[in-house]
Amino acid sequence: MQKHESEYKDYRKLHKKKVAHEAETIYYKELFDTRKNSVKKLRTNLNKVCSFKKNWGSSNCIKKIVVNNTELTDLYNISNGLNSFLQLLARI
């Protein structure tokens, strides 16, 4: 009985993490969808996510982004990637 309970709890924990990760991915894709949001709204959402105006230096910073199928983790490259993205939006 103990073995089955342990397996169940492990499965439940793993399943919750997977579902939470998928929900988070969908949330951020919709939050930054260029077809649904204006440039101003995208900048507002980015400021909310990164807390640029409050709690400077908190852990709400962007840790990585994917640009052209390349994962960027360096803060300088993340900044350049976001700037390029926003410049592209401004041209539309």
Buried (B, 14 or more C-beta within 10 A) or exposed (E): EEEEEEEEEEEEEEEEEEEEEEEEEEEEEEBBEEEEBEEEEBBEBBEEBBBEEEEEEEEEBBEEBEBEEEEBEEEEBBEEBBEEBEEEBEEE
